[in-house]
Amino acid sequence: MIRLRWVNLQKAVEVENYALAAELRDEINKLEAESLAASANALVYENIQYAFRLGQKGRHKVFVYSGVICGMDPVCCISSSLRESACIDKLTRGSNQPFYQVLVDVHVDPDLLVAYVPEENLLAPDGPNKGRFDHPYLSFLFYGMDAAGDFIPIKQLREKYNRPRHEVPPIDEDA
């Protein structure tokens, strides 16, 4: 896009249409500034620190259901109408915090399969949680459970979110 504008700018200068050249110059400067801002934002989001990891179990602070993290966004990525109906702006940290896609335990709420939860509304378990957790998507997204009771995400899921494999090895009780 910018390259095309540069070609048009050069043609405008060649034919001595300086008014058009000035407009194109300003448009190029604006596009370059927007591109630089987008690159800076992407770098910030690339280096964001998440409090939860893929496969980790958690509990919703308000609705108290248990779930497993299966995706994450650096900020709220739902439409403004959904954001308004979910009262995202009333949250302490608003929409500018990590949001997680959470598989909800079917035994707790069989009608809610996946929830979109802000980081401030998620609680990590105090210790290992090997309790029962069932969801129809578990076998598609995770290899199984580790020694802490969290789930081990498949390679494609880790690559999608650029997250490393995290797994607590089993404890050797004979040692």
Contacts in CASP RR format, 6 or more apart in sequence:
PFRMAT RR
TARGET T0000
AUTHOR 0000-0000-0000
METHOD contacts of the structure
MODEL  1
MIRLRWVNLQKAVEVENYALAAELRDEINKLEAESLAASANALVYENIQY
AFRLGQKGRHKVFVYSGVICGMDPVCCISSSLRESACIDKLTRGSNQPFY
QVLVDVHVDPDLLVAYVPEENLLAPDGPNKGRFDHPYLSFLFYGMDAAGD
FIPIKQLREKYNRPRHEVPPIDEDA
1 31 0 8 1.000
2 28 0 8 1.000
2 31 0 8 1.000
2 32 0 8 1.000
2 35 0 8 1.000
5 24 0 8 1.000
5 27 0 8 1.000
5 28 0 8 1.000
5 31 0 8 1.000
6 28 0 8 1.000
8 24 0 8 1.000
9 21 0 8 1.000
9 24 0 8 1.000
9 25 0 8 1.000
9 28 0 8 1.000
12 18 0 8 1.000
12 20 0 8 1.000
12 21 0 8 1.000
12 24 0 8 1.000
13 21 0 8 1.000
44 74 0 8 1.000
45 74 0 8 1.000
45 75 0 8 1.000
46 162 0 8 1.000
48 74 0 8 1.000
48 98 0 8 1.000
50 72 0 8 1.000
50 98 0 8 1.000
50 119 0 8 1.000
51 98 0 8 1.000
51 119 0 8 1.000
51 122 0 8 1.000
51 124 0 8 1.000
52 58 0 8 1.000
52 69 0 8 1.000
52 72 0 8 1.000
52 98 0 8 1.000
52 100 0 8 1.000
52 119 0 8 1.000
52 122 0 8 1.000
52 124 0 8 1.000
53 69 0 8 1.000
53 150 0 8 1.000
53 163 0 8 1.000
53 166 0 8 1.000
54 69 0 8 1.000
54 70 0 8 1.000
54 71 0 8 1.000
54 72 0 8 1.000
54 153 0 8 1.000
54 157 0 8 1.000
54 158 0 8 1.000
54 161 0 8 1.000
54 163 0 8 1.000
54 166 0 8 1.000
55 68 0 8 1.000
55 69 0 8 1.000
55 70 0 8 1.000
55 142 0 8 1.000
55 150 0 8 1.000
55 151 0 8 1.000
55 152 0 8 1.000
55 153 0 8 1.000
56 68 0 8 1.000
56 69 0 8 1.000
56 124 0 8 1.000
56 150 0 8 1.000
56 151 0 8 1.000
57 66 0 8 1.000
57 67 0 8 1.000
57 68 0 8 1.000
57 124 0 8 1.000
57 125 0 8 1.000
57 129 0 8 1.000
57 133 0 8 1.000
57 149 0 8 1.000
57 150 0 8 1.000
57 151 0 8 1.000
58 66 0 8 1.000
58 67 0 8 1.000
58 68 0 8 1.000
58 69 0 8 1.000
58 102 0 8 1.000
58 122 0 8 1.000
58 123 0 8 1.000
58 124 0 8 1.000
58 125 0 8 1.000
59 65 0 8 1.000
59 66 0 8 1.000
59 67 0 8 1.000
59 122 0 8 1.000
59 123 0 8 1.000
59 125 0 8 1.000
60 66 0 8 1.000
60 67 0 8 1.000
60 102 0 8 1.000
60 115 0 8 1.000
60 117 0 8 1.000
60 121 0 8 1.000
60 122 0 8 1.000
60 123 0 8 1.000
61 120 0 8 1.000
61 121 0 8 1.000
61 122 0 8 1.000
61 123 0 8 1.000
62 121 0 8 1.000
65 104 0 8 1.000
65 105 0 8 1.000
65 108 0 8 1.000
65 109 0 8 1.000
65 112 0 8 1.000
65 115 0 8 1.000
66 104 0 8 1.000
66 105 0 8 1.000
66 108 0 8 1.000
66 133 0 8 1.000
67 102 0 8 1.000
67 103 0 8 1.000
67 104 0 8 1.000
67 105 0 8 1.000
67 115 0 8 1.000
67 133 0 8 1.000
67 135 0 8 1.000
68 102 0 8 1.000
68 103 0 8 1.000
68 133 0 8 1.000
68 135 0 8 1.000
68 138 0 8 1.000
68 142 0 8 1.000
68 150 0 8 1.000
68 151 0 8 1.000
69 100 0 8 1.000
69 101 0 8 1.000
69 102 0 8 1.000
70 101 0 8 1.000
70 102 0 8 1.000
70 103 0 8 1.000
70 114 0 8 1.000
70 137 0 8 1.000
70 141 0 8 1.000
70 153 0 8 1.000
70 157 0 8 1.000
71 100 0 8 1.000
71 101 0 8 1.000
71 157 0 8 1.000
71 160 0 8 1.000
71 161 0 8 1.000
72 98 0 8 1.000
72 99 0 8 1.000
72 100 0 8 1.000
72 101 0 8 1.000
72 161 0 8 1.000
73 98 0 8 1.000
73 99 0 8 1.000
73 100 0 8 1.000
73 101 0 8 1.000
74 98 0 8 1.000
75 95 0 8 1.000
75 96 0 8 1.000
75 97 0 8 1.000
75 98 0 8 1.000
75 99 0 8 1.000
76 83 0 8 1.000
76 88 0 8 1.000
76 94 0 8 1.000
76 95 0 8 1.000
76 96 0 8 1.000
76 97 0 8 1.000
76 99 0 8 1.000
76 118 0 8 1.000
77 99 0 8 1.000
78 86 0 8 1.000
78 88 0 8 1.000
78 116 0 8 1.000
83 89 0 8 1.000
83 95 0 8 1.000
88 94 0 8 1.000
88 95 0 8 1.000
88 118 0 8 1.000
89 95 0 8 1.000
91 97 0 8 1.000
91 118 0 8 1.000
91 120 0 8 1.000
91 121 0 8 1.000
92 120 0 8 1.000
93 118 0 8 1.000
93 119 0 8 1.000
93 120 0 8 1.000
94 118 0 8 1.000
97 118 0 8 1.000
97 119 0 8 1.000
97 120 0 8 1.000
98 118 0 8 1.000
98 119 0 8 1.000
99 116 0 8 1.000
99 117 0 8 1.000
99 118 0 8 1.000
99 119 0 8 1.000
100 116 0 8 1.000
100 117 0 8 1.000
100 118 0 8 1.000
100 119 0 8 1.000
100 122 0 8 1.000
101 114 0 8 1.000
101 115 0 8 1.000
101 116 0 8 1.000
102 114 0 8 1.000
102 115 0 8 1.000
102 116 0 8 1.000
102 117 0 8 1.000
102 122 0 8 1.000
103 113 0 8 1.000
103 114 0 8 1.000
103 135 0 8 1.000
103 137 0 8 1.000
103 138 0 8 1.000
103 141 0 8 1.000
104 112 0 8 1.000
104 113 0 8 1.000
104 114 0 8 1.000
104 115 0 8 1.000
104 135 0 8 1.000
105 133 0 8 1.000
105 134 0 8 1.000
105 135 0 8 1.000
106 113 0 8 1.000
106 134 0 8 1.000
106 135 0 8 1.000
106 136 0 8 1.000
107 132 0 8 1.000
107 134 0 8 1.000
113 135 0 8 1.000
113 136 0 8 1.000
113 137 0 8 1.000
114 137 0 8 1.000
127 148 0 8 1.000
128 147 0 8 1.000
128 148 0 8 1.000
128 149 0 8 1.000
128 168 0 8 1.000
129 148 0 8 1.000
129 149 0 8 1.000
129 150 0 8 1.000
130 145 0 8 1.000
130 148 0 8 1.000
130 149 0 8 1.000
131 149 0 8 1.000
138 144 0 8 1.000
138 151 0 8 1.000
140 154 0 8 1.000
141 151 0 8 1.000
141 153 0 8 1.000
141 154 0 8 1.000
141 157 0 8 1.000
142 151 0 8 1.000
142 152 0 8 1.000
142 153 0 8 1.000
142 154 0 8 1.000
142 157 0 8 1.000
143 151 0 8 1.000
143 152 0 8 1.000
143 153 0 8 1.000
143 154 0 8 1.000
144 151 0 8 1.000
144 152 0 8 1.000
145 151 0 8 1.000
145 152 0 8 1.000
146 152 0 8 1.000
146 167 0 8 1.000
146 168 0 8 1.000
146 169 0 8 1.000
146 170 0 8 1.000
147 168 0 8 1.000
147 169 0 8 1.000
147 170 0 8 1.000
147 171 0 8 1.000
148 168 0 8 1.000
149 168 0 8 1.000
150 166 0 8 1.000
150 168 0 8 1.000
152 165 0 8 1.000
152 166 0 8 1.000
152 167 0 8 1.000
153 163 0 8 1.000
153 165 0 8 1.000
158 164 0 8 1.000
158 165 0 8 1.000
END
